[in-house]
């Protein structure tokens, strides 16, 4: 399966999105406008594991609610507020993705805040259902959709 088709399936724009997406071994084609879209998707998927480890007390990371809640600290956020916005800010999907990225980090911050206050069950529940899950899935879908739109506009 080609790179563009992989992103189309992830964005819900391709056939049979109910089956697992195969892993693409060559990520170089995912680079556009200074962002590797696959790496950005992967990084946001890994937040769940990072937060889960933190909640369970197995993480070696020092996480701050203020930093985690901020949408312009991660590589994607820096790209959104920098080169990405300058190049692709006119795409409607870019605006949706930017807004959803803020929501994602706010949700992640709330999960971390609950964990730091000792509410581990509540934090784990937030991480496994509700706003965090919806924001995470939406970021993946919107990044994939933006990649497809940029690719097809060339």
KATANOR-V606446 format. One record per residue. N is the residue number from 1. RES is the residue in one small letter. OMEGA is omega in whole degrees, 0 to 359 (* if undefined). Layout:
N:RES:OMEGA
N:RES:OMEGA
This chain:
1:x:180
2:x:182
3:x:182
4:x:179
5:x:177
6:x:179
7:x:178
8:x:179
9:x:179
10:x:180
11:x:181
12:x:183
13:x:183
14:x:182
15:x:170
16:x:179
17:x:181
18:x:179
19:x:181
20:x:178
21:x:177
22:x:178
23:x:176
24:x:185
25:x:182
26:x:185
27:x:184
28:x:180
29:x:181
30:x:181
31:x:177
32:x:175
33:x:178
34:x:179
35:x:170
36:x:186
37:x:178
38:x:179
39:x:179
40:x:178
41:x:181
42:x:181
43:x:181
44:x:174
45:x:182
46:x:178
47:x:180
48:x:179
49:x:179
50:x:181
51:x:178
52:x:178
53:x:179
54:x:181
55:x:183
56:x:178
57:x:180
58:x:181
59:x:174
60:x:183
61:x:169
62:x:181
63:x:179
64:x:178
65:x:182
66:x:181
67:x:181
68:x:181
69:x:185
70:x:186
71:x:183
72:x:179
73:x:182
74:x:180
75:x:179
76:x:179
77:x:177
78:x:179
79:x:180
80:x:183
81:x:181
82:x:184
83:x:181
84:x:179
85:x:180
86:x:183
87:x:191
88:x:182
89:x:179
90:x:178
91:x:179
92:x:180
93:x:179
94:x:179
95:x:177
96:x:182
97:x:179
98:x:179
99:x:181
100:x:178
101:x:175
102:x:181
103:x:180
104:x:182
105:x:175
106:x:178
107:x:179
108:x:178
109:x:178
110:x:177
111:x:181
112:x:179
113:x:178
114:x:179
115:x:181
116:x:177
117:x:178
118:x:180
119:x:188
120:x:179
121:x:178
122:x:180
123:x:180
124:x:177
125:x:178
126:x:183
127:x:186
128:x:179
129:x:177
130:x:188
131:x:181
132:x:182
133:x:180
134:x:180
135:x:180
136:x:180
137:x:181
138:x:177
139:x:180
140:x:183
141:x:182
142:x:175
143:x:179
144:x:180
145:x:179
146:x:178
147:x:180
148:x:181
149:x:179
150:x:180
151:x:184
152:x:180
153:x:182
154:x:*
